[in-house]
């Protein structure tokens, strides 16, 4: 048997990335890619499968090896089931019992209690001496419930801190307003970027509606989302660590590869901004070295992130970011003496009903110049790296013709020929 709860999320994230989402590695192959043992990998995979909905886990065979992957449709199921993998935490029996008995004691007394009063109540009414829980343990739990969870209010009428259950901040809302609030949360928890906190908020509000308001609601999924990506949520705790480092002025370092036995350690960096690619659901960390070089790293390639206080400082980060990322199509920085590339392409519009395409392209380009010549709309724009535009240019196949640079035109022509070969149009 194995423990149902683990302390750290790093191993869970690595295995989700490599086994279920991006790699589809067998257990044996993953052992060679990471520093985890085969037994540890097996345990972690079984833990993950406890939290994932079985309908989404697909199994393929490669000889004797089982290859796991996730297959899901956000249209039919807009709930991000990957959020459940964050339920992996370390708890003891005493932790769970103490958590609930503190709430029961405060609710029963209906007044603030200091630590000594709470201890006396628990000893007399719940015989807590059997659990061998110390005063320090109770005090730590009270601190966690007040400062981290926000479910207890703290006052200090004399010298001792007194605790009581936090006031109901939704008390003044009518029942129908609470229901509408749930709809708003369910919408915005998946807008722009899916978030763990949005899903936790939604589930907490449902419990509040059920047990505090005693309302009987039918929790149907009333929203559907097109192009919604679930997978960035497994990197969200990294996002918060980076945001805290940015706000505190700390520097960071991390392993640039998941394979930790031979991983390359990134030097001390000043984190500046996190970029999110809405179309492909990718998160990027933009940071700078001490000499001002811009480093861009996909978050799903970061492991073992550490932050620390630093005596060093890097001025003019705003100017550096503007210089290196102003013409970035997605995430490629512009370092050294390189200049942005000039991209020129024509859009062919033969029917007035297709004019919306011109407006769409204008909205999607950050900077551009355009002029009309008969049925052609000729655009010019600047980007750090024209290769990054290839997926976008492909979306307008049949409308867009690249004029320059030559390498980009050749690349797209080659890709189109490969497509035509696959469909037997040309040989």
C-alpha positions as CSV (number, residue, x, y, z in Angstrom):
1,X,0.0,0.0,0.0
2,X,1.0,3.6,-0.4
3,X,0.1,6.9,1.4
4,X,-2.8,8.7,-0.2
5,X,-1.3,12.1,0.5
6,X,2.0,13.6,-0.4
7,X,3.7,16.7,0.7
8,X,5.0,18.3,-2.5
9,X,3.4,18.8,-5.9
10,X,6.7,18.7,-7.9
11,X,6.6,15.0,-8.6
12,X,2.9,15.1,-9.5
13,X,3.6,17.9,-12.0
14,X,6.5,16.1,-13.6
15,X,4.6,12.9,-14.1
16,X,1.5,14.7,-15.3
17,X,3.7,16.5,-17.9
18,X,5.6,13.4,-19.0
19,X,3.1,10.6,-18.7
20,X,-0.4,12.0,-19.1
21,X,0.0,15.3,-21.1
22,X,3.0,15.7,-23.3
23,X,5.3,12.7,-23.2
24,X,3.2,9.5,-22.9
25,X,6.3,7.8,-21.5
26,X,6.2,4.3,-20.1
27,X,7.1,3.8,-16.5
28,X,10.5,2.4,-17.5
29,X,11.2,5.2,-20.0
30,X,10.3,7.8,-17.4
31,X,12.7,6.3,-14.9
32,X,15.5,7.0,-17.2
33,X,14.3,10.6,-17.8
34,X,13.9,11.6,-14.1
35,X,15.7,10.9,-10.8
36,X,12.6,9.0,-9.5
37,X,12.8,5.3,-8.9
38,X,10.4,2.9,-10.8
39,X,8.5,2.2,-7.6
40,X,8.2,5.9,-6.8
41,X,6.9,6.5,-10.3
42,X,4.3,3.7,-10.0
43,X,3.1,5.1,-6.6
44,X,2.8,8.6,-8.0
45,X,0.9,7.4,-11.1
46,X,-1.6,5.5,-8.9
47,X,-2.1,8.6,-6.7
48,X,-2.8,10.8,-9.8
49,X,-5.3,8.2,-11.1
50,X,-7.1,8.5,-7.8
51,X,-7.9,12.2,-8.6
52,X,-8.4,12.1,-12.4
53,X,-11.7,11.1,-13.8
54,X,-11.3,7.6,-15.3
55,X,-13.2,8.5,-18.5
56,X,-10.4,10.8,-19.5
57,X,-7.5,8.4,-19.0
58,X,-6.6,6.5,-22.1
59,X,-4.2,3.6,-22.3
60,X,-2.2,2.6,-25.4
61,X,0.1,-0.3,-25.8
62,X,3.7,-0.2,-27.0
63,X,4.7,-3.8,-26.8
64,X,4.6,-4.7,-23.1
65,X,4.6,-1.1,-22.0
66,X,1.4,0.8,-21.1
67,X,1.3,4.4,-22.3
68,X,-1.1,6.7,-20.5
69,X,-2.5,9.9,-21.8
70,X,-5.4,12.3,-21.2
71,X,-8.2,12.8,-23.7
72,X,-10.8,15.4,-22.8
73,X,-13.3,17.7,-24.5
74,X,-13.8,21.1,-22.7
75,X,-17.0,21.6,-24.6
76,X,-18.7,18.6,-23.1
77,X,-17.0,19.0,-19.7
78,X,-15.9,22.6,-18.8
79,X,-14.7,21.6,-15.3
80,X,-11.0,21.4,-15.1
81,X,-10.4,18.0,-13.5
82,X,-6.7,18.6,-13.3
83,X,-7.4,21.0,-10.4
84,X,-8.1,17.8,-8.4
85,X,-4.5,16.8,-8.5
86,X,-3.8,19.7,-6.1
87,X,-5.7,17.8,-3.4
88,X,-2.4,15.8,-2.8
89,X,-1.4,17.2,0.5
90,X,0.1,15.9,3.8
91,X,-2.4,15.4,6.6
92,X,-2.4,13.4,9.8
93,X,-5.4,12.1,11.7
94,X,-4.7,14.8,14.4
95,X,-4.7,17.5,11.7
96,X,-8.1,16.6,10.4
97,X,-9.7,16.1,13.8
98,X,-8.3,19.3,15.3
99,X,-9.4,21.3,12.3
100,X,-13.0,20.3,12.6
101,X,-13.1,20.3,16.4
102,X,-11.8,23.9,16.6
103,X,-14.6,25.0,14.4
104,X,-17.2,23.0,16.4
105,X,-15.9,24.5,19.7
106,X,-16.0,28.1,18.4
107,X,-19.4,27.6,16.8
108,X,-20.8,26.0,20.0
109,X,-19.6,28.8,22.3
110,X,-20.7,31.6,19.9
111,X,-18.1,33.9,21.3
112,X,-14.4,34.5,20.9
113,X,-12.1,32.1,22.7
114,X,-8.5,32.5,23.6
115,X,-6.1,29.5,23.4
116,X,-6.4,28.5,27.1
117,X,-10.2,28.6,26.9
118,X,-10.3,26.6,23.7
119,X,-7.9,24.0,25.2
120,X,-10.1,23.7,28.3
121,X,-13.2,23.2,26.3
122,X,-11.6,20.6,24.1
123,X,-10.1,18.7,27.1
124,X,-13.4,18.7,29.0
125,X,-15.8,18.0,26.1
126,X,-13.8,16.1,23.6
127,X,-11.2,14.3,25.7
128,X,-8.4,15.6,23.5
129,X,-5.7,14.4,25.8
130,X,-6.1,11.0,24.1
131,X,-4.6,12.4,20.9
132,X,-1.5,13.9,22.6
133,X,-2.0,17.2,20.9
134,X,0.2,20.0,22.4
135,X,-0.7,23.6,22.9
136,X,1.8,24.6,20.2
137,X,0.0,22.3,17.7
138,X,-3.3,23.9,18.5
139,X,-1.7,27.4,18.3
140,X,-0.2,26.6,14.9
141,X,-3.6,25.3,13.6
142,X,-5.3,28.5,14.8
143,X,-2.6,30.6,13.1
144,X,-3.1,28.7,9.8
145,X,-6.9,28.9,10.0
146,X,-6.8,32.7,10.6
147,X,-3.8,33.9,8.5
148,X,-3.7,31.4,5.6
149,X,-7.3,30.2,5.3
150,X,-9.1,33.2,6.5
151,X,-11.9,31.3,8.3
152,X,-11.1,32.6,11.7
153,X,-11.1,36.2,12.9
154,X,-8.5,37.3,15.6
155,X,-9.0,39.9,18.2
156,X,-6.9,41.0,21.2
157,X,-9.1,42.5,23.9
158,X,-6.4,42.2,26.5
159,X,-3.1,40.4,26.2
160,X,-4.2,37.1,24.7
161,X,-5.4,36.6,21.1
162,X,-9.0,35.5,20.9
163,X,-10.5,33.5,17.9
164,X,-13.9,33.3,16.5
165,X,-15.4,32.0,13.2
166,X,-15.2,34.7,10.5
167,X,-18.3,36.7,9.8
168,X,-20.4,35.6,6.8
169,X,-19.4,38.1,4.1
170,X,-22.4,37.1,2.0
171,X,-24.9,37.6,4.7
172,X,-26.4,40.7,3.1
173,X,-27.0,39.0,-0.2
174,X,-30.4,37.5,-1.1
175,X,-30.6,33.9,-2.1
176,X,-31.0,34.7,-5.8
177,X,-27.9,37.0,-5.6
178,X,-25.8,34.2,-4.2
179,X,-27.0,31.9,-7.0
180,X,-26.0,34.6,-9.6
181,X,-22.6,35.0,-7.9
182,X,-22.0,31.3,-8.5
183,X,-22.8,31.7,-12.2
184,X,-20.4,34.6,-12.4
185,X,-17.6,32.6,-10.7
186,X,-18.2,29.6,-13.0
187,X,-17.9,31.9,-16.0
188,X,-14.8,33.8,-14.9
189,X,-12.9,30.8,-13.5
190,X,-12.2,29.8,-17.1
191,X,-11.9,33.1,-18.8
192,X,-8.5,34.0,-20.3
193,X,-6.7,31.5,-18.1
194,X,-8.1,28.7,-16.0
195,X,-7.2,29.0,-12.4
196,X,-7.2,26.7,-9.4
197,X,-8.5,29.5,-7.1
198,X,-11.5,30.0,-9.3
199,X,-12.4,26.3,-9.1
200,X,-11.8,26.2,-5.3
201,X,-14.0,29.3,-5.0
202,X,-16.8,27.7,-7.0
203,X,-16.7,24.5,-4.9
204,X,-16.6,26.4,-1.6
205,X,-19.6,28.6,-2.6
206,X,-21.6,25.4,-3.6
207,X,-20.9,24.1,-0.1
208,X,-22.0,27.4,1.4
209,X,-25.2,27.3,-0.7
210,X,-26.0,23.7,0.4
211,X,-25.1,23.9,4.1
212,X,-25.5,27.6,5.1
213,X,-28.3,28.7,2.9
214,X,-30.0,25.3,2.6
215,X,-30.8,26.0,-1.0
216,X,-31.5,23.2,-3.4
217,X,-29.8,24.1,-6.7
218,X,-29.2,22.0,-9.8
219,X,-25.5,22.6,-10.5
220,X,-25.6,22.2,-14.2
221,X,-22.7,23.4,-16.4
222,X,-24.4,26.4,-18.1
223,X,-21.2,27.6,-19.9
224,X,-19.2,26.0,-22.6
225,X,-15.8,27.2,-23.8
226,X,-14.1,27.1,-27.1
227,X,-10.4,26.6,-27.2
228,X,-10.1,26.2,-23.5
229,X,-6.8,24.6,-22.3
230,X,-6.9,22.7,-19.0
231,X,-3.2,21.8,-18.7
232,X,-1.7,25.3,-17.6
233,X,-3.4,24.7,-14.2
234,X,-0.7,22.2,-13.2
235,X,1.9,25.0,-13.4
236,X,-0.2,27.5,-11.4
237,X,1.7,27.1,-8.1
238,X,4.9,28.0,-10.1
239,X,3.0,31.1,-11.3
240,X,2.3,32.2,-7.7
241,X,5.9,31.5,-6.6
242,X,7.1,33.7,-9.5
243,X,4.6,36.4,-8.8
244,X,5.7,36.5,-5.2
245,X,9.4,36.7,-6.3
246,X,8.6,39.6,-8.6
247,X,6.6,41.5,-5.9
248,X,9.3,41.0,-3.3
249,X,12.2,41.9,-5.6
250,X,13.8,38.4,-5.3
251,X,15.9,36.7,-7.8
252,X,15.2,33.1,-9.0
253,X,17.0,30.1,-10.4
254,X,15.7,26.8,-11.6
255,X,16.5,23.6,-13.6
256,X,15.8,24.1,-17.2
257,X,15.1,20.4,-17.9
258,X,13.0,17.9,-16.1
259,X,15.8,15.3,-16.1
260,X,17.4,16.3,-12.8
261,X,20.4,14.0,-12.9
262,X,22.0,16.0,-15.7
263,X,19.9,19.2,-15.5
264,X,21.4,22.5,-16.5
265,X,21.1,25.1,-13.7
266,X,20.0,28.5,-14.8
267,X,22.0,31.4,-13.4
268,X,20.6,34.0,-11.0
269,X,17.7,35.8,-12.8
270,X,15.5,38.7,-12.2
271,X,11.9,37.6,-13.0
272,X,9.9,40.3,-14.7
273,X,6.7,39.1,-16.4
274,X,4.6,36.0,-17.2
275,X,3.2,35.8,-20.7
276,X,0.2,33.5,-21.5
277,X,-0.4,32.3,-25.0
278,X,-4.2,32.1,-25.2
279,X,-4.2,30.1,-28.4
280,X,-2.0,27.3,-27.3
281,X,-2.3,27.5,-23.5
282,X,1.4,28.0,-22.9
283,X,2.9,30.0,-20.1
284,X,6.2,31.8,-20.5
285,X,8.5,33.3,-17.9
286,X,10.3,36.4,-19.1
287,X,13.4,37.2,-16.9
288,X,16.7,38.9,-17.2
289,X,20.3,38.0,-16.3
290,X,22.5,40.4,-14.3
291,X,24.0,41.7,-17.6
292,X,20.5,42.5,-19.0
293,X,20.1,39.5,-21.3
294,X,16.4,38.5,-21.8
295,X,15.7,34.8,-21.0
296,X,12.4,33.3,-22.0
297,X,11.4,29.9,-20.6
298,X,8.2,27.9,-21.0
299,X,6.9,27.1,-17.5
300,X,6.3,23.5,-18.4
301,X,10.0,23.1,-18.8
302,X,10.9,24.6,-15.4
303,X,11.5,22.4,-12.3
304,X,13.0,23.0,-8.9
305,X,12.3,26.7,-8.8
306,X,14.0,28.6,-6.0
307,X,13.8,32.3,-5.1
308,X,16.0,34.3,-2.7
309,X,16.8,37.8,-1.6
310,X,19.6,39.4,-3.5
311,X,21.9,42.3,-2.9
312,X,22.1,42.8,-6.6
313,X,19.6,45.0,-8.5
314,X,18.8,45.5,-12.2
315,X,17.5,48.9,-13.1
316,X,15.4,49.8,-16.2
317,X,13.6,46.5,-16.4
318,X,10.7,48.2,-18.1
319,X,13.0,49.6,-20.8
320,X,14.8,46.2,-21.2
321,X,11.4,44.4,-21.6
322,X,10.3,47.0,-24.2
323,X,13.5,46.6,-26.1
324,X,13.6,42.8,-26.2
325,X,9.9,41.9,-26.3
326,X,8.1,44.8,-28.1
327,X,8.1,43.0,-31.4
328,X,7.7,39.4,-30.1
329,X,4.9,37.6,-31.8
330,X,4.6,35.1,-29.0
331,X,7.7,34.6,-26.8
332,X,11.0,35.0,-28.6
333,X,13.1,37.8,-27.2
334,X,15.5,40.1,-29.2
335,X,18.9,40.2,-27.6
336,X,22.2,41.7,-28.6
337,X,22.4,43.7,-31.8
338,X,19.7,41.8,-33.7
339,X,16.9,43.8,-35.3
340,X,13.3,42.8,-35.8
341,X,12.4,41.1,-39.1
342,X,10.2,42.8,-41.7
343,X,7.3,40.6,-42.7
344,X,5.4,41.4,-45.9
345,X,2.3,39.5,-47.0
346,X,-0.7,40.0,-49.3
347,X,-4.3,39.2,-48.4
348,X,-6.5,38.3,-51.4
349,X,-10.2,39.4,-51.0
350,X,-12.3,38.6,-54.1
351,X,-15.7,38.8,-52.4
352,X,-17.0,41.6,-50.1
353,X,-18.4,39.0,-47.7
354,X,-14.8,38.1,-46.8
355,X,-13.8,41.6,-45.8
356,X,-14.2,40.6,-42.2
357,X,-10.9,38.8,-42.6
358,X,-9.1,42.1,-43.0
359,X,-10.6,43.4,-39.8
360,X,-9.7,40.2,-38.0
361,X,-6.0,40.4,-39.2
362,X,-5.8,44.0,-38.1
363,X,-7.0,43.1,-34.6
364,X,-4.5,40.2,-34.4
365,X,-1.4,42.2,-35.5
366,X,0.3,44.3,-32.9
367,X,1.9,46.8,-35.4
368,X,1.3,47.0,-39.1
369,X,1.0,49.1,-42.2
370,X,-1.5,48.3,-44.9
371,X,-2.5,49.6,-48.3
372,X,-5.0,48.3,-50.9
373,X,-4.1,47.4,-54.5
374,X,-7.1,46.1,-56.5
375,X,-8.2,42.9,-54.7
376,X,-5.0,42.8,-52.6
377,X,-4.5,44.2,-49.1
378,X,-0.7,44.4,-48.6
379,X,0.4,44.2,-45.0
380,X,3.8,44.8,-43.5
381,X,4.7,44.2,-39.9
382,X,7.8,43.6,-37.7
383,X,8.4,40.6,-35.4
384,X,11.4,39.3,-33.5
385,X,11.2,35.9,-35.2
386,X,9.1,35.2,-38.3
387,X,9.0,31.5,-37.6
388,X,6.7,32.1,-34.7
389,X,4.1,33.5,-37.2
390,X,3.9,30.2,-39.2
391,X,1.0,28.7,-37.3
392,X,-0.9,31.9,-37.6
393,X,-0.2,32.3,-41.3
394,X,-1.4,28.8,-41.9
395,X,-4.8,29.7,-40.5
396,X,-5.3,32.0,-43.4
397,X,-4.3,29.5,-46.1
398,X,-6.1,30.5,-49.3
399,X,-6.1,34.2,-48.3
400,X,-2.6,35.1,-47.3
401,X,0.5,35.0,-49.6
402,X,3.8,35.8,-48.0
403,X,6.0,38.1,-50.1
404,X,9.0,38.3,-47.8
405,X,11.3,37.2,-46.3
406,X,12.1,34.5,-48.7
407,X,12.9,31.8,-46.1
408,X,9.4,32.2,-44.6
409,X,7.7,32.0,-48.1
410,X,9.7,28.8,-48.9
411,X,8.8,27.2,-45.5
412,X,5.1,27.7,-46.1
413,X,5.3,26.5,-49.7
414,X,7.0,23.3,-48.5
415,X,4.5,22.7,-45.8
416,X,1.6,23.1,-48.3
417,X,3.2,20.7,-50.7
418,X,3.5,18.1,-47.9
419,X,-0.2,18.6,-47.1
420,X,-1.2,18.1,-50.8
421,X,1.0,15.0,-51.0
422,X,-0.8,13.5,-48.0
423,X,-4.2,14.0,-49.7
424,X,-2.9,12.7,-53.0
425,X,-3.5,15.9,-54.9
426,X,0.2,15.9,-56.0
427,X,2.8,13.2,-56.1
